Amino acid sequence: MYQNIEQQLSLEIANAPGEIARISDLLLSNGVNANAMSVAEGVYRGYFRFLTDQVEEAKSILISNGLEVDCERIISV
């Protein structure tokens, strides 16, 4: 079984139509690809988590667009 330690980027987003598309378009327009992602919803907020080979670039893009980004080590299987 393939296992790897990776950096996961996480951000809190509004629980509203188009928010996932907005983040995805922002990353794509700057040449950052997501290798995997997950979304969890809350009543007012959602949580968008993703893996990329371009962690620093993605983090910089998101922060420069006013988003707060958390980065944590995870094990991918």
C-alpha positions, 0 to 999 in steps of 0.5 A: 500500500502506498503511503506518503507524508504530505502537506495539506492546505486547509481554509475556511470558506463561506457556505455559499454557492460558488465558493469552491469554484472561486477557490478552484479557479483562483488556483487554476488561473495561477497554474496550481493543480490540486491532487486531492481535495475534500470539503466539509460543510457547517451551518455558516462556513465550509472547510476546503482541504486539498493536496498539491505538489505546489504547496508554497505557491498555493499558500502564497496565492491564497494569502495574497487574495485575503484567505487564511490558510492552515498547513498541516502534515498528513499521511496520504494512502 
